[in-house]
Amino acid sequence: MKLNFPPRISSRLTLMVSAMVVAIVFASCREREFKVKGEIEGAPETSVVIEKSDYRGAWQALDSTRTSPSGKFSISMAAPGAPEVYRLKIGSAYVYLPIDSTETITVGGRMPGLALNYTLEGSEQAVKMAEFDHQLSAEAASGKSLDDFKKRVFQTYIRDSRGSLLSFYVLTKTVGDRLLFDPANQDDLRYYAAVATAFKEFNPTDPRVKYLEETTIRALRERNTRKGRANVVEAQELKAIDISLPGTDGKERTLSSLLGNGKRTLLVFSMLSHPDAPLVNREIAKHYAGGAINVYQVSIGDDRYAWRDAAANLPWTNVFDTEGERSSTALKYNVSRLPAFFLYNAAGELIDRADDLDALDRMMKK
């Protein structure tokens, strides 16, 4: 039996259903957003840009706005699938903030001197990140040893962090061109072990877990070797953070297949579709010298066809990372900009890294 509604009732139901659908879609979109808002004293009608690292040697601008005449601003963005660190560029100053799912972060402060005079509200991690960055700036400016400061940092931000994004941010923070916590330092190594253990327990699927574990294992092995106790490290422990990605023929190519064959191996993270790629490749070729070393080049991007065309003329191993900007492989090596270079010795042990072409040249001449 077919039911026929009177026109007025049918139209009313249609409007009601349409309104419900629109409301549901609107609500679901809002649920996937986070917001950053604030008021900056002394910054009327000033540019505000929200950025995220794009692994290309710079931060990528995702959205922008301008402050009102009173210094207020607001930006909403799609929430990330996993916790990430973003930054705001306000005028010429930068403010770093953690985003975990849907939340509203409020930024306060004044210009000039915003980098040292801002506040974050909206999440416990945001408040603590601002607190940590301010403390680090003050300690670094004092010129004193940071040893006591690092102990306080561990107690405050790492010990009970339960594998949080903040603990990873703190652990891998740099002061100038040096790591605040250096895994090659015996005292700092325990902090890496603590964060690795926390991530493995509370966030076992986070791609940072493998990087933390392997960094800790590698540092322990190097420490024991220096002490003449290399036998303490069991043979089955990893000498390298291995990579397995498709080559130009579509077959998997592993980094480990090149290691330990009597030649040094240069691991390269780059983007073959980038305008600077030819310059980077010429520098690599200079050190490759017809096969004097092994080269394993990982190209990060989203255009497989452009990569294949560019890689076809290169004589060393080239692979493509399909994860692009969210590369878990790059994260394992703590790569935040491209190009990045890692050197393995003839025995297949990771011994050095370089983050630009000048540093690459110095590293290869050692």
Secondary structure as UniProt FT lines:
FT   HELIX           7..31
FT   STRAND          33..41
FT   TURN            44..45
FT   STRAND          47..53
FT   STRAND          59..66
FT   TURN            69..70
FT   STRAND          72..78
FT   STRAND          84..90
FT   TURN            91..92
FT   STRAND          93..99
FT   STRAND          104..110
FT   HELIX           114..116
FT   STRAND          118..121
FT   HELIX           124..142
FT   HELIX           147..153
FT   HELIX           154..158
FT   TURN            159..160
FT   HELIX           165..171
FT   STRAND          174..175
FT   TURN            176..177
FT   STRAND          178..179
FT   TURN            183..184
FT   HELIX           186..202
FT   TURN            204..205
FT   HELIX           208..226
FT   TURN            227..228
FT   HELIX           230..232
FT   TURN            235..236
FT   STRAND          244..247
FT   TURN            248..249
FT   STRAND          252..254
FT   HELIX           256..258
FT   TURN            259..260
FT   STRAND          265..270
FT   TURN            272..273
FT   TURN            275..276
FT   HELIX           277..288
FT   TURN            289..292
FT   STRAND          294..300
FT   HELIX           304..311
FT   TURN            312..313
FT   STRAND          317..321
FT   TURN            322..323
FT   HELIX           324..326
FT   HELIX           328..332
FT   TURN            333..334
FT   STRAND          340..344
FT   TURN            346..347
FT   STRAND          350..354
FT   HELIX           357..365
//
